[in-house]
Amino acid sequence: MSNVNEYKDIVAFHPGYYIADVIEDMEISQAEFATRMGTTAKTLSQLINGQANISNDLAKKLSVMLGTSLDVWQNLQNTYDQKLIEIQLAKDIDAQAELVKEIDYKYFIDVVGLPTTRSIKDKVANLCKFFRVADLRIMLKEDFLVNFRTSSSCNKMKHIINSRAWIQTAMNLSKSIETKPYNAAKLKGYLPELRGMTLKEPEEFLPRMNEIFAECGIAFVLLPHLKNSGVNGAVKWVTEDRVVLAMNNRGLNADKFWFSLFHEIKHVLQQKIKMVFISTTVEEMMDINNNLEIEADKFATNYLISPADYKRFAPSKYTSDDEIVEFANTIGIHPGIVAGRLQHEGIIAQNRCSKLKEKYVIEIKHTA
């Protein structure tokens, strides 16, 4: 081990570096210096080679022997320790640089108000502070926030860190939302009203939706899509009495928005407190709890359009737009949801019903 550590323009001199100079100036051997100092040759050798730090006892002996203040040697040790920390921080930042490049930093400027900067060092510091982690690489650990199937591919790593960044953002923003204790019965009682909101515009239904969820113990967070995250929604329990339901709010057709919402509501009702559910477009990151996902899909499908109503409708590829609208009106739901169901099941072509499928664009600005 050397008594001088260097990284880029940072240099750390161990106190042993200066002791070696003193011995040379005194023109004596290390063994004699150790004797005069009242310590062993081994201890002095470790000190000179940067393998041991100056203890209070050694600092006292050096100060008496050389006629210096005690602070001289203690300050040399403290300065060295601080420089080592600087070196390690610089190395850590360089190691995180590639991860920062995979994260759309501008997203966090726009959505949560992080400071604008071009400095990689500042970006690392700002993101670590916002995500509440000591190192961005921690967000790649298997047990951070949500587990995914393991893979070493670069694309997988990119998706994992961004999906967890999106979820952590939702968790941070949820802290400002006041909720009552979770009440499953109350949530089930509000489901018909939530379904009826499909006929309203976002600016009308969102305030009421937030009230309902807060009343039921759910902190509801809408966020724009984060590039490379592939996350459309997530459910994470904070305590047994409080759960966060987060959804992607940008570029969603009405049918996808409402299907996703009721899908996540089912995950809340499943009340798997130790699990984190995410809805993702990235196949290799699909949730490993497949049965619960199937259950949530089935719930969303059947609650929006009941099996009995769907059977009565009996749609086919010849079903017209007018018939879709008429059916939607009879069951009190947005016609785009019906059209989306038919497209999803391959009954009608994807390029049909463009006029029926309303697209929600909800602009939301949060503060960190």
Secondary structure, 3 states (H helix, E strand, C coil): CCCEEEECCEEEECHHHHHHHHHHHHCCCHHHHHHHHCCCHHHHHHHHCCCCCCCHHHHHHHHHHHCCCHHHHHHHHHHHHHHHHHHHHHHHHHHHHHHHHCCCHHHHHHHHCCCCCCCHHHHHHHHHHHHCCCCHHHHHCCCCCCCCCCCCCHHHHHHHHHHHHHHHHHHHHHCCCCCCCCCHHHHHHHHHHHHHHHHCCHHHHHHHHHHHHHHCCEEEEEECCCCCCCEEEEEEEEECCEEEEEEECCCEEHHHHHHHHHHHHHHHHHCCCCCEEEEECCHHHCCCCHHHHHHHHHHHHHHHCCHHHHHHHCCCCCCCHHHHHHHHHHHCCCHHHHHHHHHHCCCCCCCCCCCCCCEECCCCCCCC
